[in-house]
Amino acid sequence: MRSLALTSGRYNVLGYSSHRSMEELHDFNSRAFGAADGIATETALLIRSYKRAGVTTL
């Protein structure tokens, strides 16, 4: 996991992680959240990054 933040609003916790494949992402989600009862998760994929650490990546 690269970062984790507690938030208000629709989501209580927001995390960012990086994986080499969809299989690695699935394995991570299964390990991190699979055994926790009552936790709903939603996954969003970052398709393209336009700015990273103050540097434009276009």
C-alpha positions, 0 to 999 in steps of 0.5 A: 500500500502506497498511501492510506487516508481516513476521510469523511463523506462516502468513503471512510478510508481511501487507499492507493496501491500499485500492482503489476497485474490484475491478478496481483490486485485481486490477491492484494484485495483478498489478503487485505479485506477478504477476512474482514466481515462487514467491509464493503470495498470498491476498486477504481483503476488509474488509467493515466496519470497527468501529474506526479509529484509536481511534474506533468507527465504528458 
